[in-house]
Amino acid sequence: MTYFLRELTRALRSRRFGIVLVFQSILLVVGLSAIYGFARRVPGAPVGWRNAYSAWLMSLDAFVLFAPLAAPLTYADAIIEERRQGFGRYVLLRLPYRTYLAVKVLVNAIAGGLSLTVPSALFFLGVLMYFGHTLPPMHSSPSVPLPCVSGTYLCDHLFPTHPNLYIAARMGWMGAFGMVYATLGMAFSAFSNNRYVALVGPLVVHYLVVYLLEFVGLSRFSPFYVLDPAAIGGSTAWTMAIPLLIMGSVSLAILIGGLHKEHPFVF
């Protein structure tokens, strides 16, 4: 537990984690400025026409594009760095290898999830204070129905009645996405000593998978729509969960199978 807390503190207090939070927050502000704007009211519009929920939802474009890069950036190269520095040998003198690997994977997943949920949550609090939390009648505003037209349970039922829960659910999916992609980045440690492969590899894999699924007509299962389920019709919890489960399982299998104590390539 002491080693876990030390590693988690080191990851969350690192300069890279701070840079990721600032970068993703800037992308959200840029998205707000470019798409939704800062006007609080529109003359003649119904009450709530300009609201925090629409502002948050319409500011995600650039944030979503760079999420596969932001998630692994904090800690995904930790094993590679310790391997290159020889530090891992000394850690393993005090810890069982399984504990070492489990701590690395868990800390990496937590950092990856928080790298997406923290800036999105802080941004939501900001727009909530700036725009307010009153929704207009669903039939009167073209800006509100955007997340309610995809035919999903969350969009059709949760957003109109409990918009705060809807936003929280979207943030939960962001956290799951970040955890999976951080794990994917660390999985590159099994066959590469290049830290940039671990940090940038998930971004490349992400867009290759997105393109492939679009090409074969299975775009509903694209990991892209985990972060933006309202952008495609027929999105469900299963179509969002399946790509994450597959990618997470494969990444863990590579880590467990490719990095073991007797492997001559590890340390």
PyMOL commands that set and color helices and strands:
alter all, ss='L'
color gray80, all
select helices_A, chain A and resi 2-12+15-36+52-57+61-73+78-85+87-91+97-131+146-148+153-161+163-190+195-215+219-221+224-227+229-231+237-258
alter helices_A, ss='H'
color red, helices_A
deselect
rebuild
show_as cartoon
